[in-house]
Each structure stands twice: as structure tokens, then as C-alpha cells.
Amino acid sequence: MSEMGRLLIIAGALLLGMGLLLTVAGKIPFIGRLPGDIYIKREGFVFYFPLATSILISVILTLLFTLFRR
């Protein structure tokens, strides 16, 4: 039962961290508007795919997880 409690605490901490990140992400000036992000706007249609932003976040998370694994 203690393992289930520990799992719930970790899941809650991850959800809290993601919520804080999403709240603060709009205030970071370059997130979502990098040169490699795809943005197509036509009459009655908008397509947005943050390719460069996704790659940047992936690299940062990979480095963080690599540092904390040791």
C-alpha cells in the first residue's frame, strides 16, 4: 500500500509541475514563436505546429533527465 501512496505523490507532483509550466509558458517570450515553428493562416483556417519549440523542449528535458539519472 505504501508503494501506491508513493506513486500517487509522484503523479501529483508531476501534474503540479506541468500545470505550473503551462501557466508560466505564455510569459516566456520565445516559446511558440521560434523560426522553425509552422504557422499557416488562410481564410477560415489556421494551422499551427510548433516543430522547433517541440525539439527545443525535448533537448532540454533530455539533458535534465540525463543529469538527474546519475
N, C-alpha and C positions, 0 to 999 in steps of 0.2 A: 504494500500500500504506500510505503514511503517513496518508491520509485515513481508511482503515478503522481504524487504530490510534487515531486521534483520536476517531472515533465510538464505539469501544469504551470508551475512557476516560470520555467524556461520559456514556454509558449507565450505566457502573459508578458514576459519581458521583451520577447521578440515583437509581439504585437504593439507594445508601447513604443518601442524603438522605431518601428515602421510608421506609426502614427505621428510621432514627433518629426520624423524625416519628411513625411508628406506635408505636414504643417509648415515646416521651415523651407521646403524646396521651392516654393513660389517666391521667396525672398532672395534666393541666390540668383544673381543677375544672368549668368551664362547658361544655367541648366534649361534645356529645352530649346535653346536658340543657337546651337553650335553650327558651324558651317556645313557639317555633314548630315544634318537633320533634313528629312524630306518633307516639304510642305507644298501642297498643290491646292490652290483655291480657284475654283471656277464658279460660274453662276449656279447656285443651288447645290454646290458640292464642295466639301473641304476634306482633304486627306492629309493627315499628319502622321509621320513615322519618325520618331527620334532615334535614328540609327547611331549617330555619333555620340549622343548622350548615353545611349544604352551601352555602347562599347566602353566609354569612359567610366561609367559606374561599375561595369564588370571588371575592368582592370583594377580599380580602387578596391573593390570587395575581395578580389583575388589576392592582392597584396596584404590586405588586413587579415584575411583568414590564414595566409601563409605565415605571417608574423605571429599570430596567436596560437598556431598549431604547435610551435616549438616550445 
